[in-house]
């Protein structure tokens, strides 16, 4: 038998998975939309520009900075600013957690919510004429 006292093994803490953000979006600059600050034209790489024969899928970063002009006001590439991807929630990042979840909606989803509410209210208003 051994005369040494039994050694204690250090207890291992349970390994926790690192906290992941629920919306881990890969930010690809090639998919960002760009808006002309002069006239408000939005270049969407998913749509391209038929007027200038730019096919869909062409990133704004791949366009010729010397030859490309805004199809509406003829401004150069320097007049455009990055407004992010299409499905990005609108608003400031620090305000996205407020507003009962409405601030996390994309602009398209907000339009459906607003104008759908108007259509529903109008339908209810018209239904009042059926009461006699």
Secondary structure per residue as TSV (DSSP state, phi and psi in degrees):
chain	resnum	aa	ss	phi	psi
A	1	X	-	360.0	154.0
A	2	X	-	-91.5	142.3
A	3	X	-	-95.1	-2.1
A	4	X	S	-76.8	142.2
A	5	X	-	-68.0	149.4
A	6	X	-	-64.4	136.8
A	7	X	-	-89.2	141.0
A	8	X	-	-89.7	134.4
A	9	X	-	-86.1	139.2
A	10	X	-	-66.2	136.2
A	11	X	-	-74.6	138.3
A	12	X	-	-92.2	130.5
A	13	X	-	-74.4	144.8
A	14	X	-	-62.8	137.8
A	15	X	-	-81.1	123.4
A	16	X	-	-101.0	142.2
A	17	X	-	-70.8	142.9
A	18	X	-	-63.3	144.1
A	19	X	-	-66.7	128.3
A	20	X	-	-108.2	142.7
A	21	X	-	-72.1	140.9
A	22	X	T	-64.9	-28.9
A	23	X	T	-116.4	72.8
A	24	X	-	-83.9	92.0
A	25	X	-	-96.1	128.2
A	26	X	-	-78.6	121.0
A	27	X	-	-93.0	106.5
A	28	X	-	-104.3	112.4
A	29	X	G	-62.3	-21.5
A	30	X	G	-69.9	-20.3
A	31	X	G	-96.7	1.7
A	32	X	-	-73.7	148.7
A	33	X	E	-92.7	153.5
A	34	X	E	-128.0	137.8
A	35	X	E	-114.5	135.3
A	36	X	E	-74.9	125.6
A	37	X	T	-75.6	-15.1
A	38	X	T	-81.5	-46.4
A	39	X	T	-121.8	-12.4
A	40	X	-	91.8	4.5
A	41	X	-	-63.4	135.6
A	42	X	E	-110.9	120.5
A	43	X	E	-88.5	118.1
A	44	X	-	-111.1	119.2
A	45	X	T	-64.2	-21.5
A	46	X	T	-72.9	-19.9
A	47	X	T	-107.3	-32.9
A	48	X	-	72.4	-164.4
A	49	X	B	-136.1	107.6
A	50	X	T	-66.0	-35.7
A	51	X	T	-60.5	-33.9
A	52	X	T	-103.3	8.9
A	53	X	T	59.5	38.3
A	54	X	B	-98.4	116.1
A	55	X	-	-70.7	157.1
A	56	X	T	-62.7	143.0
A	57	X	T	96.3	-2.6
A	58	X	-	-85.9	118.9
A	59	X	-	-69.1	150.7
A	60	X	G	-62.8	-32.1
A	61	X	G	-69.5	-20.9
A	62	X	G	-87.5	-6.8
A	63	X	S	-73.9	152.4
A	64	X	-	-71.7	115.4
A	65	X	T	-66.9	-21.6
A	66	X	T	-86.9	-41.2
A	67	X	T	-88.9	-23.8
A	68	X	-	-78.3	134.4
A	69	X	-	-132.0	153.4
A	70	X	-	-60.5	130.5
A	71	X	T	-68.5	-14.4
A	72	X	T	-96.7	-52.8
A	73	X	T	-114.8	0.6
A	74	X	-	66.4	25.5
A	75	X	-	-75.2	155.7
A	76	X	-	-80.6	176.7
A	77	X	G	-60.1	-32.0
A	78	X	G	-64.4	-17.7
A	79	X	G	-83.7	-5.8
A	80	X	E	-93.8	145.0
A	81	X	E	-125.0	149.3
A	82	X	E	-74.9	123.8
A	83	X	E	-112.4	8.7
A	84	X	E	88.3	-178.6
A	85	X	-	-72.3	165.9
A	86	X	T	-63.5	-40.9
A	87	X	T	-92.1	17.4
A	88	X	S	-76.7	134.1
A	89	X	-	-61.5	142.1
A	90	X	S	-83.1	151.5
A	91	X	S	110.8	176.8
A	92	X	-	-81.0	146.4
A	93	X	G	-58.4	-38.3
A	94	X	G	-73.1	-14.9
A	95	X	G	-99.7	0.7
A	96	X	T	-67.8	-22.3
A	97	X	T	-88.9	0.2
A	98	X	-	-103.9	167.0
A	99	X	T	88.0	30.7
A	100	X	T	55.8	32.3
A	101	X	T	85.6	-7.0
A	102	X	G	-69.6	-28.6
A	103	X	G	-70.4	-15.0
A	104	X	G	-88.4	-2.7
A	105	X	S	-76.4	149.2
A	106	X	-	-77.3	164.5
A	107	X	H	-58.2	-35.9
A	108	X	H	-65.7	-41.2
A	109	X	H	-66.4	-36.5
A	110	X	H	-66.4	-38.2
A	111	X	H	-62.7	-42.6
A	112	X	H	-62.7	-41.6
A	113	X	H	-65.0	-45.6
A	114	X	H	-69.1	-55.0
A	115	X	H	-73.4	-26.6
A	116	X	H	-66.4	-38.5
A	117	X	H	-64.7	-40.5
A	118	X	H	-62.7	-42.9
A	119	X	H	-64.4	-40.6
A	120	X	H	-65.6	-42.7
A	121	X	H	-63.9	-40.0
A	122	X	H	-64.9	-39.9
A	123	X	H	-64.0	-40.9
A	124	X	H	-64.8	-39.6
A	125	X	H	-61.9	-45.1
A	126	X	H	-65.8	-30.6
A	127	X	H	-68.6	-19.3
A	128	X	G	-65.7	-26.0
A	129	X	G	-69.1	-21.4
A	130	X	G	-79.3	-11.6
A	131	X	-	-83.6	129.0
A	132	X	-	-138.7	360.0
